[in-house]
């Protein structure tokens, strides 16, 4: 049965410990149930060439600094799946990698979606040798996995400008609100060319996307859309003026085969 594709606006690593966005992530998890596995594209794994995590027990990577000991000690012991990694490699040409694991773009969100850490997770890297359109075309190769019980996921932020982020909160900048709305509109009308050419989506788009690593995972989710797939949003807020937490789900949740089918043996 076909699984949906989901993009998570992940924001701060501290969201792993709870907060105002966690309830919506838990609700996504309840809707999804326990899929056969998840392929995650995170803003925080950039490579030259394409990699996919292939170990049976991926490490929880604490790829950040300046946070307290509770966050640095946080573990998300979800299994990997060499079998699923091999399937992803067959579809995309990715190279199996064991020198990476699950970075905070992945575990800070999935710790709420599947708190029992019982769904196999593999990460697909962001190949920095590709432009936006080639990322999108690559992502389309993952479409068969949805029919194999696999959730295709992305983790980043529509709007991600740390230079203008207000630590104490406050209203969203008008340019951030405008760009966030333009992305949602393009997703709703299925205008993926507009998403690929994101600089033309809204005035001052480059303030919202000064660097594209947090935006590109969205293209991996948008590329999974099939005719008739509904598009819904969650956590549709902008933190600190310039970090969008908006998430999007494409397609309905569906029952999948047992996770054991993709578990490492």
SEMARDREN-107772 format. One record per residue (C-alpha): residue in one letter; y, z, x. Coordinates in steps of 0.001 Angstrom, whole numbers, padded with zeros to 6 digits. Last residue first. Example, Ala and Ser with C-alpha at 12.3 -4.5 7.8 and 13.67 -1.06 7.14 Angstrom:
BEGIN
+--------+---------+---------+---------+
| residu |      c2 |      c3 |      c1 |
+--------+---------+---------+---------+
|      S | -001060 |  007140 |  013670 |
|      A | -004500 |  007800 |  012300 |
+--------+---------+---------+---------+
//
This chain:
BEGIN
+--------+---------+---------+---------+
| residu |      c2 |      c3 |      c1 |
+--------+---------+---------+---------+
|      X | -009541 |  009289 |  019413 |
|      X | -005867 |  008895 |  018642 |
|      X | -004919 |  009043 |  015002 |
|      X | -004221 |  005768 |  013184 |
|      X | -007023 |  005872 |  010615 |
|      X | -006816 |  009684 |  010581 |
|      X | -003486 |  009393 |  008810 |
|      X | -005444 |  008477 |  005699 |
|      X | -004575 |  005262 |  003900 |
|      X | -001242 |  005054 |  002243 |
|      X |  000214 |  005967 | -001148 |
|      X |  003532 |  004286 | -001714 |
|      X |  007177 |  005211 | -001243 |
|      X |  009552 |  002622 | -002602 |
|      X |  011542 |  000092 | -000617 |
|      X |  014498 |  000334 |  001753 |
|      X |  015750 |  003861 |  002410 |
|      X |  019157 |  004534 |  003852 |
|      X |  020683 |  007511 |  005633 |
|      X |  024349 |  008360 |  005989 |
|      X |  025144 |  011047 |  008562 |
|      X |  028198 |  009185 |  009824 |
|      X |  029917 |  010723 |  012846 |
|      X |  033702 |  010110 |  012952 |
|      X |  035717 |  012665 |  011017 |
|      X |  033776 |  015719 |  012074 |
|      X |  030802 |  014762 |  009961 |
|      X |  030818 |  011715 |  007693 |
|      X |  028813 |  012021 |  004467 |
|      X |  026162 |  010007 |  002619 |
|      X |  023220 |  012330 |  003232 |
|      X |  021068 |  009917 |  001199 |
|      X |  021193 |  006224 |  000315 |
|      X |  019043 |  003865 | -001739 |
|      X |  018099 |  000197 | -001364 |
|      X |  015453 | -001170 | -003746 |
|      X |  012937 | -003711 | -002414 |
|      X |  012674 | -006641 | -004803 |
|      X |  012379 | -009292 | -002142 |
|      X |  011363 | -007707 |  001191 |
|      X |  013535 | -005662 |  003522 |
|      X |  011995 | -004787 |  006909 |
|      X |  014907 | -006281 |  008867 |
|      X |  017248 | -003633 |  007453 |
|      X |  015205 | -000915 |  009175 |
|      X |  015229 | -002467 |  012642 |
|      X |  018893 | -003397 |  012139 |
|      X |  019759 |  000268 |  011534 |
|      X |  018348 |  001130 |  014965 |
|      X |  021206 | -000966 |  016435 |
|      X |  024030 |  001303 |  015262 |
|      X |  023487 |  004345 |  017493 |
|      X |  023058 |  002161 |  020615 |
|      X |  026117 |  000024 |  019789 |
|      X |  028933 |  001471 |  021846 |
|      X |  032432 |  001829 |  020388 |
|      X |  030868 |  001487 |  016924 |
|      X |  033243 |  003131 |  014436 |
|      X |  036323 |  002372 |  016499 |
|      X |  034852 | -001082 |  017021 |
|      X |  034940 | -001717 |  013294 |
|      X |  038736 | -001442 |  013325 |
|      X |  038956 | -003637 |  010215 |
|      X |  035587 | -004003 |  008550 |
|      X |  032330 | -005927 |  008777 |
|      X |  033466 | -008442 |  011392 |
|      X |  032349 | -006386 |  014389 |
|      X |  029008 | -005861 |  012619 |
|      X |  027812 | -009413 |  013162 |
|      X |  024202 | -008293 |  012643 |
|      X |  025127 | -006340 |  009534 |
|      X |  027043 | -009324 |  008148 |
|      X |  024052 | -011572 |  008787 |
|      X |  021972 | -008994 |  006939 |
|      X |  023763 | -009546 |  003674 |
|      X |  021166 | -007964 |  001387 |
|      X |  023717 | -007073 | -001295 |
|      X |  023021 | -003349 | -001038 |
|      X |  022772 | -003390 |  002753 |
|      X |  026080 | -005223 |  003111 |
|      X |  027747 | -002720 |  000753 |
|      X |  026368 |  000246 |  002677 |
|      X |  027647 | -001169 |  005970 |
|      X |  031083 | -001806 |  004452 |
|      X |  031248 |  001739 |  003063 |
|      X |  030527 |  003263 |  006478 |
|      X |  033120 |  000948 |  008020 |
|      X |  035838 |  001959 |  005565 |
|      X |  035072 |  005675 |  005788 |
|      X |  035183 |  005537 |  009582 |
|      X |  038443 |  003554 |  009559 |
|      X |  040006 |  006061 |  007164 |
|      X |  039106 |  008960 |  009492 |
|      X |  036787 |  011413 |  007785 |
|      X |  038296 |  014704 |  006710 |
|      X |  037888 |  017830 |  008745 |
|      X |  035271 |  019408 |  010947 |
|      X |  035942 |  021993 |  013639 |
|      X |  034513 |  019839 |  016411 |
|      X |  036602 |  016829 |  015386 |
|      X |  034964 |  013643 |  016687 |
|      X |  037426 |  011087 |  018115 |
|      X |  035761 |  010590 |  021493 |
|      X |  032320 |  011120 |  019925 |
|      X |  032577 |  007894 |  017927 |
|      X |  029359 |  007207 |  016031 |
|      X |  029612 |  005464 |  012663 |
|      X |  026436 |  003950 |  011206 |
|      X |  024520 |  006729 |  013012 |
|      X |  021197 |  006732 |  014875 |
|      X |  017550 |  007017 |  013924 |
|      X |  015420 |  004108 |  012740 |
|      X |  012151 |  004169 |  010847 |
|      X |  009274 |  001835 |  010017 |
|      X |  006792 |  003788 |  007875 |
|      X |  003188 |  002685 |  008381 |
|      X |  000617 |  002373 |  005587 |
|      X | -000822 | -000968 |  006709 |
|      X |  001402 | -002968 |  004368 |
|      X |  004471 | -001572 |  006110 |
|      X |  002892 | -002562 |  009415 |
|      X |  003092 | -006254 |  008553 |
|      X |  006908 | -006082 |  008800 |
|      X |  007017 | -005147 |  012494 |
|      X |  007700 | -008726 |  013604 |
|      X |  010936 | -008586 |  011619 |
|      X |  012265 | -006057 |  014133 |
|      X |  012242 | -008649 |  016916 |
|      X |  014466 | -010922 |  014837 |
|      X |  016892 | -008047 |  014225 |
|      X |  017003 | -007056 |  017890 |
|      X |  017526 | -010736 |  018740 |
|      X |  020478 | -010847 |  016383 |
|      X |  022050 | -007749 |  017931 |
|      X |  021781 | -008939 |  021530 |
|      X |  018706 | -008251 |  023627 |
|      X |  018395 | -007192 |  027295 |
|      X |  019143 | -003603 |  026262 |
|      X |  015658 | -003262 |  024784 |
|      X |  015898 | -000347 |  022381 |
|      X |  012559 |  001408 |  022678 |
|      X |  009761 |  001690 |  020150 |
|      X |  008666 |  005255 |  019493 |
|      X |  005235 |  006250 |  018211 |
|      X |  004601 |  008999 |  015688 |
|      X |  001356 |  010201 |  014094 |
|      X |  001956 |  012348 |  010979 |
|      X |  000863 |  016010 |  011198 |
|      X |  004016 |  017623 |  012572 |
|      X |  003772 |  020244 |  009782 |
|      X |  007518 |  019875 |  009237 |
|      X |  007167 |  016233 |  008168 |
|      X |  010676 |  015177 |  007072 |
|      X |  012301 |  018323 |  008465 |
|      X |  010929 |  018189 |  012020 |
|      X |  011189 |  014417 |  011602 |
|      X |  014971 |  014590 |  011929 |
|      X |  015476 |  016580 |  015143 |
|      X |  012231 |  015046 |  016405 |
|      X |  013291 |  011405 |  016510 |
|      X |  016869 |  011284 |  017732 |
|      X |  015919 |  014293 |  019834 |
|      X |  013526 |  012279 |  021968 |
|      X |  009792 |  011938 |  021323 |
|      X |  007865 |  010971 |  024452 |
|      X |  008607 |  008965 |  027586 |
|      X |  006662 |  008332 |  030803 |
|      X |  003571 |  007181 |  028882 |
|      X |  004721 |  003636 |  028174 |
|      X |  002740 |  000723 |  026700 |
|      X |  004611 | -002560 |  027124 |
|      X |  006089 | -004224 |  024057 |
|      X |  005039 | -007776 |  023185 |
|      X |  006190 | -007313 |  019595 |
|      X |  003203 | -007619 |  017275 |
|      X |  000453 | -006913 |  019793 |
|      X |  002464 | -004066 |  021316 |
|      X |  002966 | -002525 |  017883 |
|      X | -000809 | -002689 |  017294 |
|      X | -001437 | -001132 |  020709 |
|      X |  000994 |  001690 |  019896 |
|      X | -000828 |  002237 |  016596 |
|      X | -004117 |  002652 |  018459 |
|      X | -002576 |  004788 |  021213 |
|      X | -001402 |  007113 |  018459 |
|      X |  000991 |  009984 |  019042 |
|      X |  000478 |  013403 |  017602 |
|      X |  003375 |  015488 |  016317 |
|      X |  004037 |  018556 |  018455 |
|      X |  007724 |  019056 |  017620 |
|      X |  008893 |  021750 |  020024 |
|      X |  012188 |  023617 |  020175 |
|      X |  012743 |  025590 |  023393 |
|      X |  015954 |  023732 |  024266 |
|      X |  017177 |  024290 |  020718 |
|      X |  016589 |  028046 |  020808 |
|      X |  017988 |  028267 |  024344 |
|      X |  021477 |  027171 |  023300 |
|      X |  023036 |  023739 |  023694 |
|      X |  025136 |  022381 |  026536 |
|      X |  022723 |  019626 |  027592 |
|      X |  020776 |  016770 |  026063 |
|      X |  017480 |  014891 |  026298 |
|      X |  015171 |  017713 |  025297 |
|      X |  012023 |  015575 |  025125 |
|      X |  009125 |  016797 |  022960 |
|      X |  006190 |  015315 |  024871 |
|      X |  003836 |  012836 |  023259 |
|      X |  000204 |  013816 |  022628 |
|      X | -002014 |  010742 |  022312 |
|      X |  000138 |  008688 |  024685 |
|      X |  001276 |  005149 |  023924 |
|      X |  005047 |  005228 |  023578 |
|      X |  006306 |  001679 |  023096 |
|      X |  008451 | -000223 |  025585 |
|      X |  010560 | -003359 |  025540 |
|      X |  012384 | -004698 |  028587 |
|      X |  015289 | -002940 |  030189 |
|      X |  015292 |  000355 |  028323 |
|      X |  017257 |  002496 |  025878 |
|      X |  015627 |  005503 |  024233 |
|      X |  018271 |  007678 |  022597 |
|      X |  019350 |  005507 |  019682 |
|      X |  015864 |  005936 |  018264 |
|      X |  013454 |  003305 |  016928 |
|      X |  010612 |  005119 |  015194 |
|      X |  007209 |  003709 |  014231 |
|      X |  005627 |  006094 |  011741 |
|      X |  002010 |  006787 |  010839 |
|      X | -000648 |  006619 |  008144 |
|      X |  001808 |  007983 |  005622 |
|      X |  001763 |  011604 |  004416 |
|      X |  003967 |  011986 |  001359 |
|      X |  006894 |  009615 |  001433 |
|      X |  008687 |  011243 | -001467 |
|      X |  008214 |  014752 | -000090 |
|      X |  009404 |  013573 |  003312 |
|      X |  012536 |  012030 |  001877 |
|      X |  013226 |  015319 |  000083 |
|      X |  012861 |  017173 |  003377 |
|      X |  015441 |  014856 |  004927 |
|      X |  017792 |  015534 |  002003 |
|      X |  017392 |  019291 |  002464 |
|      X |  018028 |  019044 |  006207 |
|      X |  021520 |  017610 |  005931 |
|      X |  023456 |  020825 |  005247 |
|      X |  021983 |  022826 |  008114 |
|      X |  018618 |  023336 |  009749 |
|      X |  017438 |  023961 |  013319 |
|      X |  016783 |  020280 |  014044 |
|      X |  020353 |  019615 |  012912 |
|      X |  021405 |  021166 |  016215 |
|      X |  020567 |  017842 |  017867 |
|      X |  023859 |  016606 |  016387 |
|      X |  024066 |  013550 |  014133 |
|      X |  020793 |  012087 |  012861 |
|      X |  021801 |  009361 |  010425 |
|      X |  018269 |  008446 |  009406 |
|      X |  017135 |  004907 |  008592 |
|      X |  014024 |  004499 |  006468 |
|      X |  011573 |  001654 |  005849 |
|      X |  009332 |  001930 |  002822 |
|      X |  005528 |  001882 |  002771 |
|      X |  003449 | -000929 |  001274 |
|      X |  000000 |  000000 |  000000 |
+--------+---------+---------+---------+
//
